[in-house]
Amino acid sequence: MFCSLAIAAALPTATLAASFGADVGFDPTTLGGIDLAIGSDVELVDANDLMGSGTTDVQIDGSFDLCILVGASTTCDSSAFVGDSAPVTFLVTLTVAAINNPDISGPFTLILRDLNPSPGYPRSAITVDTDYAAIPNFDPNGFDFDASHGINGFDPFIVIQDSVADDDIRYYLGWTVMLGDSVTFRFDLEEGTIRSDLPFFEFSAIPVTVPEPGTALLMGLGLAGLCTAGRRDAVRTGGRD
C-alpha cells in the first residue's frame, strides 16, 4: 500500500552538486530542503532500462549516444574514451516508455535512488548536478538539447526522504512525470578515469507526486511553467534494498 507521506511546501535550496552517501542514496548535507517524505510502508517499485526479455514496473528508455564533455570541452562527443581523466561531464535523458504496474497511473514520482556499483566507480567520484547552470559556449554537436527547456535545458529535481526504519533514513532525487515524459539531467565524474563501462544509476518509482521545484519558482516569478522534452541515457535497476 502507499501511504505515510508528507509533502514540504518550501522550495529546496539549490546546491552545486549532490554527492552520494557512504552507503545508499545521497548525502543529505549536499541536498536542499525535503520536498517529499515517505515511510517504510511506501513500496518502491522497479524502474529500469529493459535490455532483455521480461517486464519491469516502469520501463525507462534511453540511448548510448550520450553527450560527453571531457575536461574543458564544451562540444558534445557521442562516445567516451577509456582512460580519459576527470573532470568529465555527462548530459543524459530518461524517457518513461511503458508502465506495467496498475498502481502507477497518471503523474508519479520517478526516483534516482543510487549509483549502480557494477562499473566500479567510487561513490565519491560521481556527483549529480543540482545547480542547472548553463554551459558557456555549449555546442550540442548533434545532441538533441533545448536550452529553453526546464532550467537551461535541465529538469529540476525534487528531494525525497525515505524513512526505511527508525535508524535507516535515505535520501534520493526525483521528478514528477507521466507516461511518455522525458527528463534531462547532468552528472559528473569528479575524480579518476573513464572505465570500460560508463557510470549508471539505480531508479525506482512511487505513485506519489509533488510540484516540481522549478515550476513553483517560475510561477512565483510570473514566468511560464516547465515543459517536458526528450533526449538520451543508459540506466538500470530500481527497488528497495
Secondary structure, DSSP 8 states (H G I E B T S, - for coil): ----EEE--S-----SEEEB-SSSSB-GGGS---SEEEETTS--EEEE---SSS--SEEEE--S--EEEETT--B-BSS--TT-BS-EEEEEEEEEEEE--TT--SSEEEEEEEE-STT---GGGEEEE-S----TT-B-TT----TTSTBTTB---EEEEEEEETTEEEEEEEEEE-TT-EEEEEEEE-SSB--SS---EEEEEES-----HHHHHHHHTT-------------------
